[in-house]
Amino acid sequence: MKISNIYIGGWFQRTMLQLSEIYDFLRECKTELKLDSRKMVELRKNLQIGNIEYGVSGEEFVAFSTGIGINVKIFEDGLIVLNNKNTSEDTLFSDIDKVQDYYENSLSPALNYLFSLGAPVPKELAGIKSVYPYFIVCNKASNKQMQELLVKTEKQKYFEFNNDKYDVIRGDKYYFINSKTQSDDKIERYIEEQIFIREFKGQLHRYLNIHRIIWEKIDDVKNHSKVKGSEIIKFTTKLEGYAKTINLIDGRIKQMSTYISTREKIAKSDGELAEFLEISGYRYETLRDTLQYIQYLWTMTQNYVTSAQKQFANLKSDVTSKSVNSLTIVTSMSAGAAILGLFQKSKPTFTLFGVVYFFILALIGWGSQKILSFISNKQKYDVTDIDYEKNIK
């Protein structure tokens, strides 16, 4: 048995505009953005670039080889595929580590810095470590040899498919493809589409989990039946942070419908690729339905945080109004006392007693304001809301 190739990859939304920026960076280390040129040079050097190609295969792409035997292809929609042809059964795991290390420690830092300006990536997404699907391509392997590869990597088998062109065994993180008569290009196209589909599905699942986390955090804020006046600003700040994250992720979700439609059209125009995709059990309609579900769910999350913000804004307004009223009372009392003092004297004179009297009034006013402010901060305000039974999401 001969292992001919190892593939890994990822996907994050991009466009042809960003692909052009990548191409300029790879060729000449050029960018029109205000980025550190010395850092750009260092990041490009770490890529160990060999030959560079700009082409079209359904979508525009940039491909380049490296000095360590790894090949990279980046598509205009953001799909990235890396492969390592210099592999064997004996060095399989070290070769997988090699291509993954290049992806994580050379390619990703370069692209992240190139696109470091503009709308930020929410920290809930930035902190997630991807689990890559590893695609192992073999030539003319027996079924026994394929099963042995599965045992070496993972115990669980999701499905197995055989025909006269290729065999496929899919685990959780590993795909084993045994080529009988299928060309390398056709197998690579299948792998590219599988990486896109798995990454698309994985992003939707992450958005579902982030929705759950943020919803519970908003619940935690709103579940206080009474809050102190001093806590209102703290809770308001938390809600503003949640709202910012929700808006950033909502923008990412809205972009996804365009990409799935384009990929579906390209895949279905290739008869052999469509046949390949059928064996994986994925349907673009299912992905589109899931995307729509996540969009509706995220709209609910936006509405929920907005309603919470309105509640605490109203509470803050009430506290401010009561503070102003209290300050008005103190000021009126001080002014009244001063006026009474004027009526008790025929003409104003500057005396030591007058100075002391002035400072006593000021101290009383300041102390009264502090006492009223303390009472206002310690006073508890009702957070009214309607309780619902939670559905399983």
C-alpha positions as CSV (number, residue, x, y, z in Angstrom):
1,M,0.0,0.0,0.0
2,K,1.2,3.5,-0.8
3,I,0.0,6.6,1.0
4,S,0.2,9.3,-1.7
5,N,-1.0,12.4,0.1
6,I,-2.2,14.0,3.3
7,Y,-4.7,16.9,3.3
8,I,-5.9,19.4,5.9
9,G,-7.7,22.7,5.6
10,G,-10.0,25.3,6.9
11,W,-12.5,27.9,5.9
12,F,-13.2,31.5,7.0
13,Q,-15.3,33.9,4.9
14,R,-13.2,35.9,2.4
15,T,-13.8,37.4,-1.1
16,M,-11.9,37.9,-4.3
17,L,-10.7,41.3,-3.0
18,Q,-8.9,39.6,-0.1
19,L,-7.6,36.9,-2.4
20,S,-5.9,39.7,-4.5
21,E,-4.4,41.0,-1.3
22,I,-3.1,37.6,-0.4
23,Y,-1.6,37.3,-3.9
24,D,0.2,40.6,-3.6
25,F,1.6,39.6,-0.2
26,L,2.8,36.3,-1.4
27,R,4.4,37.6,-4.6
28,E,6.0,40.9,-3.4
29,C,5.2,41.3,0.3
30,K,3.1,44.3,-0.8
31,T,0.0,45.8,0.9
32,E,-1.8,49.1,0.7
33,L,-2.6,48.9,4.5
34,K,-0.6,50.5,7.3
35,L,1.1,47.4,8.5
36,D,4.6,46.9,9.8
37,S,6.7,46.2,6.7
38,R,9.4,44.4,8.7
39,K,6.9,42.1,10.3
40,M,5.3,41.4,6.9
41,V,8.7,40.4,5.5
42,E,9.4,38.1,8.4
43,L,6.0,36.4,8.1
44,R,6.4,35.9,4.4
45,K,9.9,34.5,5.0
46,N,8.4,31.9,7.4
47,L,6.1,30.6,4.6
48,Q,9.2,29.4,2.6
49,I,7.4,30.1,-0.7
50,G,8.4,28.4,-3.9
51,N,6.3,28.6,-7.1
52,I,3.1,30.8,-7.0
53,E,0.1,30.3,-9.3
54,Y,-3.1,32.3,-9.8
55,G,-5.9,30.2,-11.4
56,V,-9.6,29.4,-11.7
57,S,-11.2,26.1,-10.7
58,G,-14.9,26.9,-10.2
59,E,-13.6,29.8,-8.2
60,E,-10.4,31.9,-8.4
61,F,-7.5,30.6,-6.3
62,V,-3.9,31.2,-5.4
63,A,-1.7,28.1,-5.0
64,F,2.0,27.9,-4.0
65,S,4.6,25.3,-3.1
66,T,7.0,25.5,-0.2
67,G,10.6,24.6,0.5
68,I,9.4,21.8,2.9
69,G,7.2,20.0,0.5
70,I,3.9,21.4,1.5
71,N,1.5,22.8,-1.1
72,V,-1.1,25.4,-0.3
73,K,-4.2,26.4,-2.2
74,I,-6.4,29.4,-1.1
75,F,-9.8,30.1,-2.8
76,E,-11.6,33.4,-3.2
77,D,-14.3,32.3,-0.7
78,G,-11.7,31.7,2.0
79,L,-11.3,27.9,1.7
80,I,-7.7,26.9,2.4
81,V,-6.3,23.4,1.6
82,L,-2.8,22.1,2.4
83,N,-1.3,18.9,1.3
84,N,1.9,16.9,1.8
85,K,2.8,14.5,-0.9
86,N,6.1,13.5,0.7
87,T,4.7,10.9,3.1
88,S,4.5,7.2,3.8
89,E,2.9,4.8,6.1
90,D,5.9,4.8,8.4
91,T,6.0,8.6,8.7
92,L,2.3,9.2,8.6
93,F,1.8,10.9,12.0
94,S,4.9,13.0,11.8
95,D,3.9,14.1,8.3
96,I,0.4,15.1,9.6
97,D,2.1,17.1,12.4
98,K,4.3,18.8,9.9
99,V,1.5,20.1,7.7
100,Q,-0.6,21.1,10.7
101,D,2.4,22.9,12.3
102,Y,2.9,24.8,9.0
103,Y,-0.8,25.7,9.0
104,E,-1.0,26.9,12.6
105,N,2.4,28.5,13.0
106,S,3.3,29.8,9.6
107,L,0.3,30.3,7.3
108,S,-2.3,31.4,9.9
109,P,-0.2,34.1,11.6
110,A,0.6,35.6,8.2
111,L,-3.0,35.7,7.1
112,N,-4.2,36.9,10.5
113,Y,-1.8,39.8,10.4
114,L,-2.6,40.7,6.8
115,F,-6.3,41.0,7.8
116,S,-5.7,42.4,11.3
117,L,-7.4,45.7,10.5
118,G,-11.1,46.3,10.3
119,A,-14.0,44.5,12.1
120,P,-12.5,42.3,14.8
121,V,-13.1,38.6,15.3
122,P,-15.2,38.1,18.4
123,K,-13.1,36.6,21.2
124,E,-15.6,33.8,21.5
125,L,-14.5,32.7,18.0
126,A,-10.8,33.7,18.2
127,G,-10.3,31.5,21.2
128,I,-11.6,28.3,19.6
129,K,-9.0,25.8,18.5
130,S,-10.1,24.0,15.3
131,V,-10.2,20.3,14.9
132,Y,-9.1,19.6,11.4
133,P,-10.4,16.7,9.3
134,Y,-7.3,14.8,8.1
135,F,-7.6,13.2,4.7
136,I,-5.3,10.3,4.0
137,V,-5.1,9.3,0.3
138,C,-3.9,5.8,-0.6
139,N,-3.3,4.0,-3.9
140,K,-4.6,0.5,-4.5
141,A,-4.8,-0.5,-0.8
142,S,-6.7,-3.6,0.3
143,N,-9.7,-3.4,2.6
144,K,-7.6,-5.0,5.4
145,Q,-4.9,-2.3,5.0
146,M,-7.5,0.5,5.1
147,Q,-9.1,-1.0,8.3
148,E,-5.6,-1.2,9.9
149,L,-5.1,2.5,9.2
150,L,-8.4,3.3,10.9
151,V,-7.4,1.2,14.0
152,K,-4.1,3.2,14.1
153,T,-5.9,6.6,14.2
154,E,-9.3,6.1,15.8
155,K,-11.6,3.3,16.8
156,Q,-14.9,4.7,15.6
157,K,-16.0,4.3,12.0
158,Y,-18.9,6.5,10.7
159,F,-19.3,4.8,7.4
160,E,-17.6,2.9,4.7
161,F,-18.2,3.1,0.9
162,N,-16.8,1.0,-2.0
163,N,-17.1,1.1,-5.7
164,D,-14.9,0.4,-8.7
165,K,-13.2,3.9,-8.6
166,Y,-12.4,4.4,-5.0
167,D,-13.0,3.3,-1.4
168,V,-13.8,5.7,1.4
169,I,-13.7,5.0,5.2
170,R,-14.7,7.9,7.4
171,G,-13.9,8.2,11.1
172,D,-14.4,11.3,13.2
173,K,-11.3,13.3,12.4
174,Y,-9.9,11.1,9.7
175,Y,-11.0,10.3,6.1
176,F,-9.3,7.4,4.3
177,I,-9.6,7.5,0.6
178,N,-8.3,4.6,-1.5
179,S,-7.9,5.5,-5.2
180,K,-8.4,2.6,-7.6
181,T,-8.9,4.4,-10.9
182,Q,-9.9,7.9,-9.8
183,S,-7.5,10.7,-10.8
184,D,-5.7,12.8,-8.1
185,D,-7.4,15.9,-9.3
186,K,-10.9,14.4,-8.8
187,I,-10.0,13.2,-5.3
188,E,-8.6,16.6,-4.4
189,R,-11.8,18.3,-5.6
190,Y,-13.8,16.0,-3.3
191,I,-11.5,16.8,-0.4
192,E,-11.8,20.5,-1.0
193,E,-15.5,20.3,-0.9
194,Q,-15.5,18.1,2.2
195,I,-13.3,20.6,4.1
196,F,-15.7,23.4,3.2
197,I,-18.8,21.5,4.2
198,R,-17.3,20.4,7.5
199,E,-16.0,23.9,8.3
200,F,-19.4,25.4,7.4
201,K,-21.2,23.0,9.6
202,G,-18.6,23.4,12.4
203,Q,-19.1,27.2,12.3
204,L,-22.8,26.8,12.6
205,H,-22.4,24.5,15.6
206,R,-20.1,27.0,17.3
207,Y,-22.6,29.8,16.7
208,L,-25.3,27.6,18.3
209,N,-23.1,27.0,21.4
210,I,-22.2,30.7,21.6
211,H,-25.9,31.6,21.5
212,R,-26.5,29.3,24.5
213,I,-23.6,30.8,26.5
214,I,-24.6,34.4,25.8
215,W,-28.3,33.7,26.4
216,E,-27.4,32.3,29.9
217,K,-25.2,35.3,30.6
218,I,-28.1,37.6,29.8
219,D,-30.4,35.5,31.9
220,D,-27.9,35.8,34.8
221,V,-28.2,39.6,34.6
222,K,-32.0,39.7,34.2
223,N,-32.6,37.0,36.8
224,H,-31.9,39.5,39.6
225,S,-35.4,40.4,40.8
226,K,-33.9,43.4,42.6
227,V,-30.6,45.2,41.9
228,K,-28.8,47.9,43.9
229,G,-28.4,51.3,42.3
230,S,-24.6,50.9,42.4
231,E,-24.9,47.7,40.4
232,I,-26.9,49.1,37.5
233,I,-23.8,50.5,35.7
234,K,-22.0,47.2,36.1
235,F,-24.8,45.2,34.6
236,T,-25.3,47.8,31.8
237,T,-21.7,47.5,30.8
238,K,-22.0,43.7,30.7
239,L,-25.0,43.9,28.4
240,E,-23.2,46.3,26.1
241,G,-20.4,43.8,25.8
242,Y,-22.8,41.0,24.9
243,A,-24.6,43.2,22.4
244,K,-21.3,43.9,20.6
245,T,-20.4,40.2,20.4
246,I,-23.9,39.4,19.1
247,N,-23.7,42.1,16.4
248,L,-20.2,40.9,15.2
249,I,-21.3,37.3,15.0
250,D,-24.6,38.2,13.3
251,G,-22.6,39.9,10.5
252,R,-20.6,36.6,10.0
253,I,-23.7,34.5,9.9
254,K,-25.4,36.7,7.3
255,Q,-22.4,36.3,5.0
256,M,-22.7,32.5,5.0
257,S,-25.7,32.1,2.7
258,T,-23.9,33.4,-0.3
259,Y,-21.0,31.0,0.1
260,I,-23.2,27.9,0.4
261,S,-25.1,28.8,-2.8
262,T,-21.9,29.3,-4.8
263,R,-20.3,26.1,-3.6
264,E,-23.5,24.1,-4.3
265,K,-23.7,25.4,-7.9
266,I,-20.1,24.5,-8.6
267,A,-20.3,21.1,-7.1
268,K,-23.5,20.1,-8.8
269,S,-22.1,21.1,-12.2
270,D,-19.5,18.4,-11.8
271,G,-21.1,15.0,-12.2
272,E,-18.3,13.0,-10.7
273,L,-18.0,15.4,-7.8
274,A,-21.7,15.2,-7.1
275,E,-21.4,11.4,-7.0
276,F,-18.5,11.7,-4.5
277,L,-20.4,14.1,-2.2
278,E,-23.4,11.8,-2.1
279,I,-21.5,9.1,-0.2
280,S,-20.8,11.6,2.7
281,G,-24.4,12.0,3.5
282,Y,-24.2,15.8,3.3
283,R,-26.9,17.7,1.5
284,Y,-26.6,21.4,0.8
285,E,-30.3,21.8,1.5
286,T,-29.8,20.5,5.0
287,L,-26.9,23.0,5.6
288,R,-29.0,25.8,4.3
289,D,-31.9,24.9,6.6
290,T,-29.5,24.7,9.5
291,L,-28.1,28.2,8.6
292,Q,-31.6,29.6,8.5
293,Y,-32.4,28.1,11.9
294,I,-29.2,29.7,13.4
295,Q,-30.2,33.0,11.8
296,Y,-33.6,33.0,13.5
297,L,-32.0,31.9,16.8
298,W,-29.5,34.8,16.6
299,T,-32.3,37.3,15.9
300,M,-34.0,36.1,19.1
301,T,-30.7,36.6,20.9
302,Q,-30.4,40.1,19.6
303,N,-33.9,41.0,20.6
304,Y,-33.3,39.5,24.1
305,V,-30.2,41.5,24.8
306,T,-31.9,44.7,23.4
307,S,-34.8,44.2,25.8
308,A,-32.4,43.7,28.7
309,Q,-30.5,46.9,27.8
310,K,-33.8,48.9,27.7
311,Q,-34.8,47.6,31.1
312,F,-31.5,48.7,32.7
313,A,-31.5,52.0,30.8
314,N,-34.9,52.7,32.4
315,L,-33.6,51.8,35.8
316,K,-30.6,54.0,35.3
317,S,-32.9,56.8,34.3
318,D,-35.0,56.3,37.5
319,V,-31.9,56.4,39.7
320,T,-30.7,59.6,38.0
321,S,-34.1,61.2,38.4
322,K,-34.3,60.4,42.1
323,S,-30.7,61.7,42.6
324,V,-31.6,65.0,40.9
325,N,-34.7,65.4,43.0
326,S,-32.7,64.7,46.2
327,L,-30.1,67.2,45.2
328,T,-32.7,69.8,44.5
329,I,-34.2,69.4,48.0
330,V,-30.7,69.8,49.6
331,T,-30.0,72.9,47.5
332,S,-33.3,74.5,48.4
333,M,-32.8,73.9,52.1
334,S,-29.3,75.5,51.9
335,A,-30.6,78.5,49.9
336,G,-33.5,79.0,52.4
337,A,-31.2,79.0,55.4
338,A,-29.0,81.6,53.7
339,I,-32.0,83.8,53.0
340,L,-33.2,83.6,56.6
341,G,-29.8,84.7,57.8
342,L,-29.9,87.8,55.6
343,F,-33.3,88.9,57.0
344,Q,-31.9,88.7,60.6
345,K,-29.2,91.3,59.9
346,S,-29.7,94.9,58.9
347,K,-26.8,94.8,56.5
348,P,-24.3,92.1,55.5
349,T,-20.9,92.2,57.3
350,F,-17.9,90.0,56.9
351,T,-17.3,88.2,60.3
352,L,-15.6,85.1,61.5
353,F,-19.0,83.7,62.5
354,G,-20.3,84.3,58.9
355,V,-17.4,82.4,57.4
356,V,-17.9,79.5,59.9
357,Y,-21.6,79.6,59.2
358,F,-21.0,79.4,55.4
359,F,-18.8,76.4,55.8
360,I,-21.2,74.7,58.1
361,L,-24.0,75.1,55.5
362,A,-21.7,73.8,52.8
363,L,-20.7,70.8,55.0
364,I,-24.4,70.0,55.7
365,G,-25.2,70.2,52.0
366,W,-22.3,67.9,51.1
367,G,-23.1,65.5,53.8
368,S,-26.8,65.4,52.9
369,Q,-25.9,64.7,49.2
370,K,-23.5,61.9,50.2
371,I,-26.2,60.3,52.5
372,L,-28.8,60.5,49.8
373,S,-26.4,59.1,47.2
374,F,-25.5,56.2,49.5
375,I,-29.2,55.5,50.1
376,S,-29.8,55.6,46.3
377,N,-27.0,53.2,45.6
378,K,-28.1,50.7,48.3
379,Q,-31.8,51.0,47.4
380,K,-33.0,48.0,45.4
381,Y,-34.9,48.4,42.2
382,D,-37.2,45.9,40.6
383,V,-36.1,44.1,37.4
384,T,-39.4,43.1,35.9
385,D,-39.5,40.3,33.3
386,I,-41.7,37.5,32.1
387,D,-40.7,33.9,33.0
388,Y,-40.7,31.4,30.2
389,E,-40.2,27.6,30.1
390,K,-37.0,26.9,28.3
391,N,-37.2,24.8,25.1
392,I,-34.4,22.5,24.2
393,K,-32.3,24.2,21.5
